[in-house]
Amino acid sequence: MTPRYSCALPPSADVVDKARLAERLGYHRVWVFESPAVYGDTWVALARVAEATERIGLATGVAIPGLRHPMVTASAVASVEELAPGRLVVAFGTGYTGRSTLGQRPVTWAKLEVYVRQVRALLRGEVVEIDGHPCQMMHLPGFAPDRPIGVPVWVAASGPRGFGVARELGVPGVVVTAVPEEGNQGWADFALLRFGTVLEPGEDHTSPRVVEAAGPGYASTVHAVWEHGKEAVDSVPGGARWRAALEADRQEGLRHLVAHQGHLSSLTDRDRDLVAATGPAFLRAGWSGDAASIGERIGKSAAAGVTEIVYVPAGPDVERELHAFAAAARS
């Protein structure tokens, strides 16, 4: 079965226009990033899209425990569900970018599990102890849907621990950035996040449009290397120069404030130099190729049990990226 194709967008002033286009192009769902130091507010964006569209699904891509009290999240879920009944999925993750831009480490899987259980219990209308105090959704009619609120809750899973927690929680779906060797092990919904660009005839790694569209995804992988070990980034082509520019920009203890600027959406000058130093290899970090090669990758993903491809369009012409990927996915 061919996976459905969805898109992931950052909360921005024009997110509604992009979501409307995605709906017209047949995208299954709009996933909205959560990284409050980099983008606008996830739930504001979801509410705006919910009111401005008719059928397209909505999802958090992904919500991060620790940024909000569980009741705040449950209330936000209820508000969007009321605006777009049956269209919302809430996926939770440990918050690699969303928390590292705040100078914090991702939440532990144990804390994510507790948080998800609390939010789900609140949505069922139960009394839940949070921070030593009983909490319950007490919304009267007209302020939230009646409980229980049956919004599906997913997990952004990675590694044995992440998949283990997802199984312990019994979630119906997971979203991943890479398909494990064993493929989909029984998930009803198995979404794969992919960035890149559909190449036109004659385009290659030197084409300015390609650099701006596929470069942000590649740069994000280098940012991850830097987060795991500052000097480790020196092993990446152009990495030593990138790190030197970062260290010249901000002093120790403040570099996380600029390292992830433009995450998965646009290139800084520092990241643009990094992409140039990498050469054609930067196109191999995601799904960049002609329409036929993108179709082949979708087919291989289907064989591995992927049920949904979540495409991340980037660069100054997101509309073009949405059109091109939709055409490749339909071919």
ChimeraX attribute file (.defattr): number of C-alpha atoms within 10 A of each C-alpha:
attribute: neighborCount
match mode: 1-to-1
recipient: residues
	/A:1	9
	/A:2	17
	/A:3	21
	/A:4	19
	/A:5	22
	/A:6	27
	/A:7	28
	/A:8	26
	/A:9	25
	/A:10	26
	/A:11	23
	/A:12	15
	/A:13	10
	/A:14	10
	/A:15	18
	/A:16	20
	/A:17	14
	/A:18	18
	/A:19	28
	/A:20	17
	/A:21	16
	/A:22	22
	/A:23	19
	/A:24	13
	/A:25	14
	/A:26	16
	/A:27	25
	/A:28	20
	/A:29	25
	/A:30	28
	/A:31	28
	/A:32	25
	/A:33	25
	/A:34	26
	/A:35	26
	/A:36	16
	/A:37	17
	/A:38	19
	/A:39	18
	/A:40	16
	/A:41	17
	/A:42	24
	/A:43	21
	/A:44	14
	/A:45	20
	/A:46	29
	/A:47	20
	/A:48	15
	/A:49	25
	/A:50	24
	/A:51	12
	/A:52	15
	/A:53	18
	/A:54	12
	/A:55	16
	/A:56	21
	/A:57	21
	/A:58	27
	/A:59	24
	/A:60	25
	/A:61	27
	/A:62	24
	/A:63	25
	/A:64	24
	/A:65	24
	/A:66	15
	/A:67	15
	/A:68	11
	/A:69	14
	/A:70	23
	/A:71	18
	/A:72	12
	/A:73	20
	/A:74	21
	/A:75	19
	/A:76	18
	/A:77	23
	/A:78	25
	/A:79	18
	/A:80	24
	/A:81	22
	/A:82	20
	/A:83	19
	/A:84	22
	/A:85	16
	/A:86	16
	/A:87	19
	/A:88	27
	/A:89	21
	/A:90	18
	/A:91	23
	/A:92	23
	/A:93	28
	/A:94	24
	/A:95	24
	/A:96	16
	/A:97	25
	/A:98	25
	/A:99	21
	/A:100	18
	/A:101	22
	/A:102	14
	/A:103	14
	/A:104	13
	/A:105	15
	/A:106	18
	/A:107	16
	/A:108	14
	/A:109	18
	/A:110	11
	/A:111	13
	/A:112	23
	/A:113	19
	/A:114	14
	/A:115	19
	/A:116	21
	/A:117	16
	/A:118	22
	/A:119	23
	/A:120	20
	/A:121	19
	/A:122	25
	/A:123	24
	/A:124	18
	/A:125	18
	/A:126	18
	/A:127	15
	/A:128	20
	/A:129	12
	/A:130	15
	/A:131	8
	/A:132	7
	/A:133	8
	/A:134	10
	/A:135	17
	/A:136	17
	/A:137	20
	/A:138	14
	/A:139	14
	/A:140	9
	/A:141	8
	/A:142	8
	/A:143	12
	/A:144	20
	/A:145	20
	/A:146	17
	/A:147	15
	/A:148	13
	/A:149	21
	/A:150	16
	/A:151	18
	/A:152	16
	/A:153	22
	/A:154	25
	/A:155	29
	/A:156	22
	/A:157	23
	/A:158	19
	/A:159	9
	/A:160	10
	/A:161	13
	/A:162	21
	/A:163	18
	/A:164	14
	/A:165	17
	/A:166	23
	/A:167	15
	/A:168	10
	/A:169	16
	/A:170	13
	/A:171	18
	/A:172	16
	/A:173	22
	/A:174	25
	/A:175	25
	/A:176	20
	/A:177	14
	/A:178	13
	/A:179	18
	/A:180	13
	/A:181	7
	/A:182	8
	/A:183	15
	/A:184	20
	/A:185	11
	/A:186	10
	/A:187	17
	/A:188	14
	/A:189	17
	/A:190	23
	/A:191	27
	/A:192	22
	/A:193	19
	/A:194	21
	/A:195	25
	/A:196	29
	/A:197	32
	/A:198	26
	/A:199	22
	/A:200	12
	/A:201	8
	/A:202	6
	/A:203	14
	/A:204	17
	/A:205	20
	/A:206	12
	/A:207	11
	/A:208	11
	/A:209	17
	/A:210	20
	/A:211	23
	/A:212	21
	/A:213	27
	/A:214	32
	/A:215	31
	/A:216	28
	/A:217	29
	/A:218	24
	/A:219	25
	/A:220	22
	/A:221	16
	/A:222	21
	/A:223	20
	/A:224	16
	/A:225	18
	/A:226	18
	/A:227	19
	/A:228	10
	/A:229	10
	/A:230	13
	/A:231	13
	/A:232	15
	/A:233	21
	/A:234	18
	/A:235	10
	/A:236	16
	/A:237	18
	/A:238	18
	/A:239	24
	/A:240	17
	/A:241	17
	/A:242	23
	/A:243	21
	/A:244	12
	/A:245	13
	/A:246	17
	/A:247	14
	/A:248	11
	/A:249	13
	/A:250	14
	/A:251	9
	/A:252	10
	/A:253	8
	/A:254	14
	/A:255	17
	/A:256	19
	/A:257	15
	/A:258	15
	/A:259	25
	/A:260	24
	/A:261	20
	/A:262	20
	/A:263	22
	/A:264	26
	/A:265	23
	/A:266	22
	/A:267	27
	/A:268	17
	/A:269	11
	/A:270	17
	/A:271	25
	/A:272	17
	/A:273	15
	/A:274	25
	/A:275	28
	/A:276	17
	/A:277	17
	/A:278	16
	/A:279	13
	/A:280	12
	/A:281	13
	/A:282	24
	/A:283	23
	/A:284	12
	/A:285	17
	/A:286	17
	/A:287	19
	/A:288	22
	/A:289	20
	/A:290	17
	/A:291	20
	/A:292	13
	/A:293	15
	/A:294	21
	/A:295	18
	/A:296	13
	/A:297	14
	/A:298	23
	/A:299	16
	/A:300	13
	/A:301	21
	/A:302	19
	/A:303	15
	/A:304	17
	/A:305	22
	/A:306	26
	/A:307	23
	/A:308	23
	/A:309	27
	/A:310	27
	/A:311	25
	/A:312	26
	/A:313	30
	/A:314	29
	/A:315	23
	/A:316	14
	/A:317	12
	/A:318	16
	/A:319	16
	/A:320	16
	/A:321	21
	/A:322	24
	/A:323	16
	/A:324	18
	/A:325	27
	/A:326	21
	/A:327	15
	/A:328	17
	/A:329	21
	/A:330	12
	/A:331	10
